[in-house]
Amino acid sequence: MLKVLVLGPASMLGRQFMDGAKDTVSLTAIGRTPPESVRLSAHNFEKVDLADEGAVREYVRKSDADVWMNFAANTGVDQCENDRPISLPDPTQECKTSLTV
């Protein structure tokens, strides 16, 4: 069975993906909050600060997942507008979408 590591399982897309995939793949999830709609045993969810690049790298390195999918998002639009360092430094530049481990 395909092993999938889900980042941001409590996000709207993360919940939808996990609800749809829970019977067809082996799911493991990391994030701040476990998804309420998908019942994961304690060993299938680990609380990891996804804003901490080092913590994410460490988890991905030790993971035995075949695929990992990132559904995490910062939904604090006002905070991002008022605190530029947590959002893109220059809104005209593309966001980096991959993490090299």
N, C-alpha and C positions, 0 to 999 in steps of 0.2 A: 504494500500500500504506500502511496506517495506521502511523504512527510512534509508538512507545510508549517513554516514558522510565520505567524501573523504578528505584525507590529501595529499597535493601535486597534485592538479588537473591540473596544467600546465605542469607536467612531461609528457614524451611520453606515458607511460603506463596509467597515470591518465587521459589524454585526450582521449585515446582510450576507456578506461572503461566508462567514462562519456558519450562519443558519443554513445556507444553501449547500455548504460543502461538508458539514459535520458527519454525514453518513458515507461519504465517498473517499475522504482522505483522512490521514492522521494529523490532527491539529494540535499545535502548541502555540501559545500566545504570550507576548510580553507587552507591558504598558503600565500606565498608572492605575487603571481600573479594569477589573475583569468584566467581560461582557455579561450582562444580566440575562440575556435571552438564550445564551448557549451554556449549558451546564458543562463546565470543565472540572476535572478533578484537580486537586491541589498541585499535582505534578505536571499538569498541562498549562498552568498559568504562573508566570513569575512577574512580580512587580519590578519593573525596570524603568528608570527615568529616561524616556526616549529623547529628551533634550541633551542628555549626557552622551556625547559621541563615544567616549571611551567605554562607557558601560554597555552601549549597544554593540560596539566592536567586540568586546569581550564575550558577550552572550552569543553573538553570531559565530565567533570562532569556535566556541565549545559546543555549539548546536550540531545535531546530526541531521538537520533538515535537508531535504532535497531542493526545496524552493523556499524563498522567503518573500513575503508580500508586505509592503508598507502602506497601511491605511491611516497612519497617524496624521493629525493635522492640528495646527494652532487655530482655534476658532475664535480667539479673542481679537476680532477685527479692530476694534477701537484701540486696544492695547498695542497691536502691531503698528497702527498708524501713529500712535503717540510715542512709541518706544522702538525706534528704527533698529537698534542692535538685535532685537529678537526676530525681526523680519529680514527681508533682503536688504543689504546695505544700499543697493541702488535698484529701485523698482524697475528700471529699464533692462536689467540684466536677468538672464535665465537663472532659475534655481538649480542647484546641483541635485540631480535625481538619483545618483548612485553612491554607494559607500564601498570603498575599496578596503578589503580586510586582509 
